[in-house]
Structures are given as structure tokens and as C-alpha cells.
Amino acid sequence: NKLTVSELAEKLNKEASEIIKKLMFLGVMATKNQDLDDDTIELICAEFDVEVEKEIILEDTDFDKYIEEDKQEDLIERPAVVTIMGHVDHGKTTLLDSIRHTKVTAGEAGGITQHIGAYQVENDGKKITFLDTPGHAAFTSMRSRGAQVTDVAILVVAADDGVMPQTVEAINHAKAAEVPIIVAVNKMDKEGANPDRVMQELTEYELIPEDWGGDTIFVNLSAIKGEGIDELLEMIVLVSEVEELKANPHTTAFGTVIDAQLDKGRGSVATLLVQNGTLHVSDSIVVGNTHGRVRAMVNDLGKRVNNAGPSTPVEITGLNDVPQAGDQFLVFKDEKKARQIGEARQQKQIQENRGEQTKVSLDDLFEQIKQGDMKEINIIIKADVQGSAEALASSLRKIEVEGVNIKIIHTGVGAITESDIILAAASNAIVIGFNVRPDANAKKAAESEKVDVRLHRVIYKAIEEVEAAMKGLLDPEF
Ligand code: GDP
């Protein structure tokens, strides 16, 4: 919300030269195009006897500023939020459907389920929330927007197929997010099902079953036959108890957008996952860069509800625009404030789009290290062959620059894909391609997500570049 001298002049119906003169009296030398800060604007306005109506300044649009800390005694247990990940065709969608059918329809009157992007089931009196979009792309693109909603990841591996490339990707995405993993060995009904092989293969990724001295939970199941589902749900409850998931139901709600779209009849429709507090009909709410009042709420059974507590997904209407999946939302007691902040956030978004910054790039690495902002450099490596990826990874890990670690969060073989870029964006990582290039989607994603992608053909050049960047010796790019 900065104004230049000429913009202020226009607003005040004055000549820019008059403003410049006043500024000189105030001891400020300014040109027509100079930005003025709030205090200066206020002083100038006072000089002209104009009252400034102070809008919420843009710096105050962070939700963090408005979230009050919960008292320990208000916190109660909340349901776990679970994402299902794994290789394509290993049975993620079938498992989601199977869990839903065995657990939801039975007890509920009507039993018409509504796909709103997430659903809740109950097992032994404990609720569990499942995100309905399987796969790590959705998971990680939400995380890249700052949203971490998943408490437990279910890694589905088909017993007749074993660990595949997307299995590995899913593992790395979950690990980068520090989310505990439960392995679901699926398709046990199939001839050729070999759960031991799956376990064996997964040891390579530090997922070691308890029987073998590790601490990863494995559940064998057949999603299609509905076998093993109860055990899986029990294990989810077990893991979430260890995680001690808690929330305060007695405060104004905040959470994350799971899904949103424009509906012909109802306008903007958004599925929100409440992460803390309780959301009520007619609450004043800011959702991402949109705002409004909750007109109606519908749960995952298609029933109208008036309130939704922690870990509950609900579909709401009443927003002035369509937010994006991964956006955060916050309820405000004061309707006017919600509107002001919603509008200010929208404004801020427009400004940010203008002067977008790369998340982390080699070029500004040294600056960030110097300022102490950077203690760990995350790197993703894609190479033409596994051997080079590993060689590069181990050489990079050996680079020593005081106080800064290099962390290789993912290595893989083949072209740089969109999924690599999304992971990089979410983890603030740099992508290094060795003898490989980004595909078209990855290129687009790297541009929009502002991810620094470096391509090399000679290993030592790649190492040299990273080392030089860390030491602030990178040649400027022209
Ligand atoms: P996704 O791509 O991971 O979501 O996989 P899907 O859920 O679409 O499943 C892929 C295929 O595997 C489908 O044809 C399913 O019917 C089949 N499938 C899934 N689970 C099982 C299972 O437990 N047993 C058998 N035999 N087939 C399964």
C-alpha cells in the first residue's frame, strides 16, 4: 500500500511539486516517483488538513498475528488427518473407497455420501479424517503453499508389484514433510502377492518392520475385498496416539482449504479442513485472499451442519471469490475486520504477483547464509543414471561450509518432472539436473513456483557451482 509522491499528489488533488516542497520542509528530499512510507504520508496529509483513514496495513495481513495461543487446558485430542500415497494402480483410490464404504454408510441415515475432498470415519469410537485426493502431488502442492495438514501418510504398495518409482517419490515427500508412514501392502488376494519382497525392498528406504527390528508399521490388506481395513484403521489410531494430536475446540476456527470451485447455483464452494477451533454458520471468515460469511455448511455425508470442530472437513458457501487448495483460513469475530483483512490480502497478492521472488536460488544463497537465514540447503538431484545421481549426492554432502549443511531430499533417474518441482517448492530446494532436462510441465511449474533449476553435464562443475554459491563466489549471471 505504498504510494509514490505523484500518486499521493493525485489523491490529494495537488501538484507533485507542492508535495515535494512540503517534503523538503520535513527534511525529506524526494522525487516524483519515490515511495513514501505511511508516517510520511500521514504528515503530508496533516499539512494539507486531510485526514487519513488508515487501512489495515499489508504487513498485518498475516494470520499469525491474529491467532491467539491456546491454553494447555483447552486442548483435547483430535482425529488424525490421513493422506494415501503410492505408485499409480497400486490401489489408492480403491482403498479410499473401501474404507469409506465399510465404515461410513452402515450407521448413517440416508447414507448418501458426498465427495467434498475429504471424509471422516469412526473406528472403535475414534474418528479418522481421510483426504480424498490420493497421491503425493496434491499433498505436496498444498505443502508448497505453506499448508501442512497431513498427520499420517499411508503408503500403498501392491504386493504383486513391489516398490516402484512413485513409491519412492511418495516416501521422500512424506519424509520431507516429517509425516509418519504406515505401509499398506495391498492386493494380498492376488496370485503372486509377495509381502516379504515389499518389506525387503522398503528396508532400503529406512522403512523397516517391527519384526525386523525397525519401527515401521506394515499392514497387509486387500482393498478390493475389504480385508485388513479394520487393522489399518487401528494402526492409524495407534500412530496418532503416539503423535498426541491435540486442538482447542473453544476458539475461532482456522485451517486449510482442501478443495474449492465455482458452482453455477451456489457460487464459490470451498471444502475447509478445520485444524483448530470450531467453525460456525455465519462466522466472518478470511480464506486465502477471499472473504465472506459462512452461509451454509455441508459435511461429507451431504448433511447440513451448524458447526465443525477440529479435523472436520466441511463444504462452505458464502465467499466472495474462489480460494485455492492449500490456502489457509481464519475466522474473525468482527465482520468489518474480516473484510478489511480479506481485501488487504487480495491487494497484497496482486503486488506480490508483480514482484515475485525466487524461493531459494544459488544466486542469493550466500546472502541468506550470511544473514543466518539458511542453515540447511535442500537439493533434489535428477540424473540420467542412478550411479551419477549417487555420486553427485555424496560429493555434495561432503562440501563443508561453516554452519551450513547440504541435505539431499530426493534423487531420481530421468527427466525433471513437475512432481520434482513441486517437492522443491514445498521444501525450498534447488533442483540439479545431471545430463537430464526438465520436461515441459516441469518447466512451466519451475517458472510459476520460482524454483531454481540447474543443469549440468560434468559432475565437478555442479559441485563447484554449489560450493561457490555457498561461499558467495558465484559469478554474476548476465
Ligand atoms: P490407484 O491408481 O493407486 O488409485 O489404483 P486404483 O485404486 O485405481 O487400483 C488400480 C487397479 O487395481 C484397479 O483395477 C483395482 O480394481 C485394482 N485393485 C485395487 N486394489 C486391489 C486389491 O486389493 N486386489 C486386487 N486384486 N486388485 C486391486
Residues whose N, C-alpha, C, O or C-beta is under 5 A from the ligand:
A	BS01	GDP	H87 V88 D89 H90 G91 K92 T93 T94 L95 N186 K187 M188 D189 K190 L221 S222 A223 I224 K225
